Amino acid sequence: MILKNRYFLLILVPILLSGCLGSRHLKENQRNLRGERISAPGTINKEELRELYAQRPNRRFLTIVPFYHLVAMYYAGERRYDRDAFIEKRKQEEEKIDAKIARATSQRRINNLRFRKQKKIEKYNSRIEDGNLFMQWGEQISVYDSGLVNITVNRFKAYLFSRGFFQNDVTAQTRNVGRKGARVTYRIDAAKPYIIDSIGYRIADENIEALIRRSERLSFIRQGQPYREENFTKERERIDLLLKDNGYYEFSRQYIDFDLDTTLLGDRRIAVLMTIRDPARHGYHRQFVIDSVRFTTDAGVNYPGELRAQETYRDVQYYFFRDDYNRKILSQRVFLSPGNLYSRSKTFETQRQLANLDAFKFVNVNYDSSGGKFIANIFTSPLDRYEWSNEVGVNVTEGYPGPFYNINFKKRNLFGGLENLEVNGRIGIEGVASATEDLNVYKSTEAGVNGSITFPQFLWPFRTSTQLKLGKYNPKTRLSIGYNYTDRPEYSRTSTNLSNTFTWQNQRSTQFSLALANISLINSEIKSQAFRDTLNILALQGNYNLARSFQPSFVSSMIFTMTWNKNYGTFDRNALYIRAQFEPGGTTLNFINPDIITRQGLEYFKYLRVNFDFRQIRIINSWMTFAYRLNTGVAYSYGSDRALPYEKYYFAGGSNSVRAWRPRRLGLGSIPPALSTDPNYRGNPVDDGLYNYQLEKPGEILFEGSMELRSKLFGFVGGAIFVDAGNVWLFSQQTRENPDTGEQEPVAGNSKFRLDSFYKELGIGTGFGLRFDFTFLVLRFDVGIKVYDPGRPVGQRFVLDEAKFFKPFATRTPEGNYTNYREPVIYNIGIGYPF
């Protein structure tokens, strides 16, 4: 009963706080707009109509919590706002910087001071015009305005007309709420939309008419479809591109007209007549044929007294001061040639593919039609051949934060064929939990160096003509080698990696990657006898995966990846991201004798691994989005010992997975982790609450999903509420050796994936978080709360009511035992969004 009363207060307090919203900041005869509603037939898109509101109610915290935080913020800032003080500060700042400018002796110093002055003035002007920071982040109370209601009604009518509802009626009804509140309901009465019945053409130019008729199947205007005004705009753009891709360089959408007749056929049917007018100046639309292509590779570079050399390759005239670039490679990215019709698409594709080479600051393509010829000019300006960058920061993983340092070096055009050499090094230190002792945190040092050469073509014996055709797919070959070192008190680990990867794309949104050779040599040294004993105990309990990961091993695989990315990473439209990966490991060992490897004292692996990751972001309104994700994977070993490389197992839990569990600690299935030695201790990040989550839980099958409601709160701060679910399983039941009989027996709980019951073993968590968007990065803080723990006994798995933010997490009896366990919430810090 006490718990229920607490939940009641959590709900009641925001309601009480919001109850005074409508009266505190209103003037006499004003009413607060509490809400707007649309009553319309199901055939009408209400979401699009809501974007047309001329006024809106005040935003609530995370939209669903009845607390108007932005209104409170605005008036809190207004109470402390002094406009005259900001005017005086601006004046003082101007005088201060002007005095420094007067004393400055160099033009560089003067320019820096003028820039600083401009920034300061802009800051104070913003405060003077828009109020202080709290006023800018907040919002004034929304006052009901009948004039804005009428504007909304007219917008709705215009929208309905543009969707073919030529006969519509929109009315607004206002209802008083409380003493000073108002709600508006917009009622829409619309008959059936008008339908396009017939399409005719009036085109004087026979060539243009033939092009349009051949592409009718791609038209946005089709018989039998409802009228949509936006489709006529899209059709204009389609025809404009169609003609410009067929030589009509000077064509414009202004020459396209659509005449609509709603009376000719009756019964809500429309007759459409498309007219393409001829230009008044020429009397006809001219097709342009490219006479020559001129490519200046070093535009903006000047060598006094020198003239650019000229050479022709594959009908393209190249101009340059220094012969730095392989023209064979450049020609693979140039899709313009003399004798061909002008094409806007090929022009843009040439510009894009040359930019993809990462060799030029800018790429510009323009056309010169003076002198009676049509000349394509390509101008590029080279990037610096050498580039250095450094990065210092704090690394945040499953342990304690620690510093890291990265250094990167790039040399462009390594061999003169637009190859890029990249070398980067990294060293980092962080605090991690001990794998053998409770209540201890140790220093972990990680260092690595990686080098790669990227070639702007496939390193494969293709014919020159084939390489030219492949140029439009942005082909690249990447050869890389890396060495990584990890040092902890229990062990040290080294990994040497070699890979040969081909990448290409057939659209801007679809990319492919094929690593034909991906080889790793892994070696570990166990430095602690206690850790060695821990591995042996785990092996006896049936957990062989961790022990095998510390054996010297040879891992080889091929990896094919397909990524489809539509607008992901942008927040102004709905976005979709799909990534599918297939990895056969050790396949070459089916054709050679594995003894070659085992004689070197190395383990080898044969496996198949598949992963599918689906993510989508849906825009709800200008300040709120809904994101969800489904991530699944299967890794199957068909080697003699049925083992996988440790890095190829799947894991669940962590800041980018199920956030109510610590990183990689959820699972396997319903197998319970070991009990904690001290449930109240929070110094060790993996040993608190009922269970000890010291050891990672590698699995062969992964299933996890997340839903997250994201909302802007104020300024650069956003909030989110989320629900995560997931787990990992094995293909078989985990067993352990019975110390008395020496026989294998099943461990407690279930680790085997079963299609008919796996959903009962999904760990479910919920929580809330903050996102700090600093433009250059997003810092994320999430609080994960367990809802359903499959590691608990059946009947005790719902644990939401046991959540506790601070210790103690259990009651200690006089005898030294613990009872009344609580579930500690999990705090996650991350960079970027979780998905």
N, C-alpha and C positions, 0 to 999 in steps of 0.2 A: 504493500500500500504506500509505503514511503517513496519507493521508486516511481510509482505512478504519479504521486503528487509532484515529484521533481519534474517529470516530463510535462505535467500540466502547467507548472510555472514557467518552463522554458517557452511554451507556446503562448501563455497569457501575457508575459511581460512585453514582447514586441507589439502585441495588439494594443495594450494599454498605452505604450509609447506612441503608437501611430494614431491613436484616437484623437489626439489634439492637433493633428496635422491640419485639419480643415478650418481651424479657427484662429490659431495663434498669429499667423502672418497675413491674414486677409483683411482688406479694408472694408468699410461699410458697403453693404449691398453687393459684395463679391461672394462668389461661390467657388469652391474648389472642385476641379474636374476629377472625379474619383475613378471613372472608367468609361470605356467606349465598347460598344458591341455592334456586330453586324448580323442582321437577319436576312439571309439570301438563299435562293435555290441552290441545290447541291452542284449544279453545273457551273457555278461561278466561283472563282478562286478567291477565297476570303483573305488568304495570306497576302496576295498582291494588292488587294484593296486596303489592307491595314497600313501598307507603306505609303498610302496617299493621305493619311490623316493630316490635317492642317494644325492640329494641336494634340497633345498627348498627356495622359496622366503622368504624375511623377513616378520615377522608377523606384521600385522596391529593392531591398537587399536580396541579391541573387534571384530577383523577380518573384520568388514564391514566399519569402519571409515578409510579413506585413510591417516592415520598418523602413521608413523613408530616409535613408542615411544621407542622400545627396541634398535634400532640403535642409536637414539639420546642419550639414556641413556649410551650405551657402550662408545661412543666417548666422552661424557661429563666426564665419569670416566677416560678415557685414557689420556685426557688432564691434569688431576691432578695426574696421577699415577707416583710414584717414586719407582721403584723396589729396588734400593739401600737403600732407607730409611726403607723399611720393613725388609731388611736383617739386618740392623743395630739395629732396634727395637727388632728383634728376639734375636740377640746376647745380648743386654742389659737385656732383660727379663730373658734369661737363666742364666746370671751371677747373677742377682738379686735373683732369686729363689735358685740357687746353694748356695749362701751365707746364705740364711735362712735355708737350709737343713743342712749346716755345723754347724749352731748354735743350731739346734734342739736337744732336749734331750730325746724325746720319739719316739718310732718306729711309733706310730700312727700319730704323727705330721709329721714325715718324709714321710710316705706314702701319706698323704694328700697333701703335697707340691709336691711330685713327680707326683701325679695325675694332680694337677694344672699346673705344668710345661708342661706335655704332652699336655694338652688342649691348652695352650698358643702357644706352638710350632706348633700344628696342625693348629691353626688359622693363624699364620704368614706364614706357608708353603703354605696354601691355597692362601693367598694374593700374595705371591711371584710367584707361579706357574700359577695362574688363573687370577691375577689382583685384583683390589680393588672390593668393594661390587657392585658398579655400573657396572663394567665390567662383573662381574659374573652374575648379574641379566639381563644385556642387551645382545645384540648379534651384531657381526660384520656384515657389509654389505655383502649380499649374492652376490658373484662373479660368473658369468657364467663360467662353466668349461666343455669343451667338453668331457674330460675324464670321468667325473661323469655322463654325459648324456649317454655315452656308457655303463657304469655300470648299469644305470637304464634300458636301453634297454635289457641287458642280464638278469636282474632280472625279467622283464616282460615276457621274453621268458620262463624262468624256471617256473614262476608261471603258465603260460598258459599250459605248458606241464604237470604240476602237476594236472591240472583240466581237462585233457583229450584232450586238443587241441594240439595233437602231431604235426600237420601241421599248423604252424603259422608263421607270419612274422610281425616284429615290426620295424618301422622306426621312426626317429626323425627329425623334421624340426625346424630350429631355425630362428626366425624373429627378425630383429632389431626394437627396440622401442625407438623413440627419438634419442638423440645423443649418449647416452651410456647405453641403455637398451636392454634387450633380452628376448624374450618369446619362450618357447619350446612347440611344439605340438608333442605328441606321437601318431602315427597312427598304429592301430592294424588290421591286416587282418588274420582272423582265420576261418578255415572251421568248420564244425560240429564236436562236440567232439566224441571220441570213446565210445562205449557202451559195458558194460559187457554182454556177451551173454551166457556163460556157466561157471559153477563152479564145479571143481572136487577135490577130496581128495586123498592124499597118506599118510595114517596114519597106522603105523604098530600095534600100541596098539589098540585093539578092544574096550576096555573100553573108551579110550579117544575119539575114533571116534564116539562111540554111544552118548557120552555127547555132542559133537559138533553138531551132526546131530539133536539131540533133541532140540537144542537151535538155529536152523537155522533162526527162525522167528525174533530173536534178532540181527542177523548179520548186520554189517554195509556195507557188500558187497552183493549186490543183483542183480539178473538178470534184465536186462532192464534199469539199472541206468547208467548214465554217469560215466566214470572213474574219481575218486578223490583219489589222493595220500594219503590225510589225512585219508580217510576211511580205508585204509589198516593199517595205524598206530593205529587207534581206534580199529580195529578188532583184532590186536595183543594184545592190552591191554585187550579187552573183553575176549578173550580166556585165557589169562594169569590169570585173576581173576576167570573165570569159573573153571579152573582146580585147582587153589589154594583154592577155596571154596569147592572142592571135594577131599581134602586130598593130593594133589600133592604139598607138601611144597617146594620142591627143583626145581620145574618147573621154566623155564625162557622164556621170549619172544624170546631169541636167538634161540630157537629150532623151531621157526615158520618161514617158508619161503613161498613166493608167486612167482610163475612163471607165466609170462604173455606171451601170444602168439597172435600177431596181424595179422599173415599171414595165420593161419589155416582156419579161417572162411571168411576173407576178408570183404569188405564193412564196414570198420570202426568198426568191432566187435572184442571183446577180449575174449579169452578163459583163464580162471584163474585156476591154479592148486595150491592148498594149501598143503604143506608138513609139517608134524611135525616129526622131527628127534628124534631118541632115543639118550640118553646120551652115550658117548663113554665109560665112566668109568663103569657103571652098565649094559649097554645094554638094559635097560628098565626104564620107569618112575615109581617110587615107590610111593604108597599111604601111608600116615602116619596116624595112629590111635592114639589118645591121650591115654596114659597109666594112667596118673594122673594129677591132677590140684593142684598146691600149691600156696596159697595166703598168702603173708607176709604183714600184715596190717600196720606195723610200720618200714618199711625199712629206714635205716639211723639213727635210734634211737638205743642207746646203754646203757645198764645198766651193769656196770662192775660186774662180778661174777655171773650174772644171765643168764639162758638159756631161750629161747623162749618156751612157752607152745604150745602144738599142740592139735587141736580138729578137728574132721571131721563132716561136715554138708552138706547133699545132695551131697555126693561124692567129696566134695572139702576139701582139707586139709588146715586148717587155722593155721598160726604161728604168735605168738604175745607175747610181754612182759606183756602188760596190756590188759585185756579183756574189751575193751572200746566200741566195735561196735557190733551191733545186726547182727548176721550172717544170720538171716532170711531176713533182708533187703538187705545185701550184695549179697545174693544168687540171688535176683531178678535182679541184674545188672551183673551177671556173666553168659555168654552164652556158656561157654566151659564145657564139662563134659567128664569123662573117657569113652572110648569105642566108641566115635564119631570121625569121620574123622576131620582132621585139616581143618579149614575154616578161611581164611584171613578176610572176612567180619565180622564174629562173633568175631574175635580177636579185630578188630578195634572198633566194637560196644561195646564190653566189656570195652575197654579202655575209650571210649567216655562217656558211661553211668556212669561209676564210677567217672569220672571227673565231671559229672553233679551234683553229690551229694554235691559239695562245702564243702568237708571234707578233701581233700587231696591236697598237694602241687603238686605232680606229680603222674601219673599212668603209669606204664611200664609193658608190657606183652612180654615175650620172651619164646623161646622154647629151650629145652636141649635134643639133640638126642644122646648124648654120653652114653655109657654103654648099648647100644642095646634097650633103651627105649626112648619114645617120651613124654617128660614132659613139661607141660605148667606152667610157673612161672609168677605169678602176684605180682608185687611189688607196694606198695603205701606208701607215706610218709605223715603223718598227718599235717594239717594246725593247726595254733595256735587256741586253744579252745576259747580264748577271743580276741575280736578285737574292738578297739576304733578308731574313725575317727572324725575330726573336719573340718568344712568348713566355711570360712568367705568370703563374697563377696558383690557385689552390685546388687540389683535386679532392672531390667528394665522392666516395664510393660507399661500400657497406661498412667501412671502418670509420676512423676518425680522420678529419681533414688533414691534408699535408701538402707542402709546397711542391711544385714541379717547374721544370724549365725545358722549353723546346727551342731548338734552333733548326732553321730550314735554309737550304741553299738550292738555287735553281740556275741552270745554265741552258739558255735557249739556243736552238739551232746548233746542236752539238757537232754534228758531222756535215752541216750544210744542207741537210735534207729535212729541216724543220723538226728535228728530234729534240726532245726536252729531257735533260738530266735533272733529277731531283734527289737530294740527299737530306735526310732529316734525322736529328738525334733527340733523345728525350731522357731525362732523369727525373725521378719523383720519389718522394718519401711520404708515407702515411702510416697511421696507427691501425693495426689490425688485431683482432682477438686471437689469443693463443689457441692453438688446436689441441693442446694437451692439458692445460691448466685453467682452472676457473679463476675469475677475478683478475686476469692479467691481460695487458695490452702491450704488444711489441711493435717495434719499428720494422716496417717492410720497405725495402729499397727496390725500385724497378728502374732499369735502364735499357735503352735500345737504340740501335742505329739501323736505318733502312735506306736503301738506294734503289732507284728505278730509272729506266729509260723508256720514254713513250715515243713511238713512231706513228706518224700520221697516215698510216696505211696498214693493210694486213701483210705481215711478214710471211708470205706464202707464195709458192711459185705460180701465181696467176699471170696470165698474159697481160700486156700493157692495156689492151682494149678492155679487159675485164676490170682492171684496177680503175680505169676511167669511169666505168659504169658504177662501180662501188663508191665513188667519191661522194655521191649525194647522201650516203648513209653515215657519214662522219666516222669512217673506220679508223680504229687505233689498235696498236699492239703495244702491250706494256710488259717489259721484262723487269723483274724486281728480285731483290735479295735483301734479307733482313736478319738481324741477330738481336735477341731479347734476353735479358738476364733479370732474374728475381732472386732476392736474398732475404730470407727470414731466419729467425733463430732456429726453427725446426728443420729447414731445408733450404737448398739453393736449386735453381732451375734455369736451364738455358734452352733456347729454341732457335734453330737456324731454319729460315724459310726461303724457298725458291718458287717462283711462279712465272707463268707465261700466259697472259690474258689478252683475249681479243674482245673489243667492245664495238658496238655499232647501234644505230637507231634508224627506224624506218619512218618515224614521226617524231615531232618535238616531245610528245608525251610518252613514247614507248622506247625503251632502251633494252639492249641485250648484252649479255656478258658471257664469255666462254673461256674458262681457265683450263686449257688443255693439260697443263702440268702444274700441279700445286703440291709441293713436297716440303715436308717438315722433318727435321731431325731434332728429337727432344731428349734431353739428358737431365737427370735430377740426382742430387746428392742429399741424403738424409743425414742431418747433423745432430739430431737429438734422439737418444735411445727411447725416451718417453714417446716421441712421435712414432717411432718404428713400432713400439708396442701397441700404440693406438691403432695403427694400420692393421696389425695382426689380429687384434680383437675385432675390428670391423669385418675383416675377412671371415673370421669364425662365425660372426653373426649374419653372414650372407651378403655384406656390402663389399664386393670385390672391386668396384669401380674406382674408388679413391686409391686403393693400394696399387692397382695396375697403372694408374696415371703417373706413378713415380718410377716406373721401370723405363730404361732406355728404349726408345721406340722410333720407328720409321713410319711416317704417315704420308701416303700419296693419294691423290684424288683428282678427279675432273669435276668442275663446278659450272653448271649452266644456270644463269639467272635472267629472268624477265621482269622488268619493272615498268608498270604503267602509272604515270603520275599526271593527273589532270588537276591543275591549279593548286596542288597540295603545297602548303606553306604560305598561301595567301588567305586573307580573311575577308575579301570583298565578294566572294561568290562560293557556291557549293564546291567542295573539292573531294577528290577520290584518289586513293593510292592502293595499288595492288602489287605485291611482290611475290613471285613464285621461284623457288630454287630447287634444283635437283642435283645431288652430288653422289656419284658412285666412287667409293673409296677402295683403293687396292686392286682395281680392275686389271692393271698391267701384270699383277702377280698371278693372274689366271693363265698367263702365256709364258711366264718365265719361272724358273725354279726359286721358290722363296728361301731356299737354303743360303742363297747369296747374302741375304739380309741376316738370317739367324746366326750365320757364322761370325758376324760382326758383333754378336751379343745384343742385337736389337729385336724388339717385338715388332710385329707387323699386323695390319688390320685389313679386313675385307668387310665392307659395309655399303648400304644404300641409305641415303638421307634425303628426305623431302620436307620442304617447309613452305607454308602458304600464309601470307600476311595481308589482311584486308583492313583498310581504314577509310573512314568517310567523315567529313565535316559538313554539317548542314547549317546554313544561315537562318536563324530564327528572326532576328531583326538587327538593327545597326549596332546593338551592344551585346547581343547574345548569340552563342553558337552551341550546337549539340554535336558532340563527336563520339564515335563508337569504333570499336576495333575487334576483330576476330583473328587470332593467331594460333595456328595449329602446325604440328610437325611430327614426323615419324622417322626414327633412325633404327635400322635393322642390321645386325651383324650376322654375316654368314661365314665368318672365319672359324677356325678350329676351336677357339676358346670362347666364342660368342661375345667378344668384348669390343667396345668402341674406344677410340681415342677420347680422352676426357673432355677435350674441347668440343667434341661432336655430340655430346649428350645435351639434352634439353633441361632447362631449369625454370622454376616458377617462383615468384616472389621478388619484391624489390620495387624501386621507384618507377620503373617502366613496365612493371608487370602487375601482380596482385599486391597492392601497396600496404595491406594490413599484415603482411608477412615480411620478414627481413629478406634481403637479397639471397636467392637460390635456396631458401630454407623451407619451401612449401612442398609437401609430398613425403614419401611416395604414396599415392593413393590414400588409404586410410591407416597406414602404418604410423603409430604414434612416435614422436621423438622421445629421447631420454628425458627423464624428469630433472628439473633444476635442482642444484644443490642449495641455492639460496634464492628463492623467488623474489625477494625484495631488493636484490642488488642490481644497480643500474650502471655500475662502472664498466662492466663487460657488456658490449653492445649485443651479445647473443645469448646471455644467460640471465633472464629475468622472466617472471611469471611462472606458470606451471611447468613449462617445457624448456629444455635447453636446446637452443638452435645453433650450437657451435658448428656443426658439420653441414656441408652442402649436400643436397639431395638430387643427384643426377638421375634423369629418367630417359626412357627411350621413346615415349609418346607424350606429346604436349597438347593441351587444349586450354586456351584461356581467352577471355574476352573482357572488354571494358566499355562502360558508358560514362560520359562526362558532360555535364552542363556547365558551360563557361560563360562568364558575364563580366563586363567591365564594371568596376566598382567606382573608381574615381581616378582621374589623372592617369598615371602609368601603372596603377594597381588594378589587377583583375582577381576574380575569385572563381572557385569551381566547387561543385559537389559531384561525387563520383560513386560508382559501384563497379567493383572488379570481381571476377570469378575465374578460377583455373586450378590446374594441378598437373602433375606428371605421373606417369605409370611405367611399368615394364611389360614386356611381352609374357613374362612368366611370374609366378609367385616367388618372392624372395625367400630364401631358406637360410638356415644357419646350422652349424654343427652342434649336436648335443654333446656336452662335455662328458657325460656319463657313458653313453653308448657309442659316440663317435659317428653317429648317423646324422644325415641331413634331415631337418624338420622345418616346417613353415614358421616364419616369424609371426608375431601377433599383428593382426590387421591384414589388409589386402593391398598388394602392389601390382596385381595383374589387371590390365585394361580389359574391361568387359563392356561390350556395346550396350547391353541392356541395363546396366547399373552404374556406369561411370559418372552420370550426372549427379548421383547421390554422394559422390566423393569430391565434388568441386568445392574448394575453399572459397568462401565468399566474404568479401570485405567492402566496407563503404568508408566514406570520409569526406573531408573538405580541405581546401587549400587556397593559397594565395599565389599569384603570378605577378612578378615585377618586371614589366617590359621596359628595358632600357634602350630599346631600338637595336643596339648592337648585340644584345643577348637578352634572353628571358631567364630570370632566376625563379625557381619554383620551390615552394614549401608546401608539402602535403602532410596531412594527418590521417593515417589509415587505422580503421577500427574493424576488428574481426566481427563478422556476423555469424558465420557458420564454419566450424572447424572440423574437418573430416578426421583429424587425428584423435578427437575425443571419442569416448565410448558412445554407441548408439543410444539416443535418448538424451544425451548431454551435449550435443554438437551446436545447438544455438547458444551463442555466447555474447550476443550484443548487450544484454543486460548486465554482463560482468565487466564491461569496459571501464577502465580507470586510467586517468591521465597522469597521476602521480603516485608514488609509492606511499605506504606499503601495499604490495600486491597480494599479500597473504598474512594471516594472523599467526603469530608464533605462540605456541603453548608453553607453559612453564617447563614441560619436559623437553623442549627444543624442537618439537614437531611443528609442521605448518598446516593450517586449515583455511577454509574460506578463501579459496584462490580467486584472484581477479585477473582479467586480461589487460596487460599494458597496451596502450595505443602505440603505434609505430610512427615516428617522425621521419619524413623523407625530404632530403634536399637534393635538387637536381638542376641541371642546365637544360633549358628548352622545355617544350611540352612533352608529356609522357608518350604521346603518339599523335 
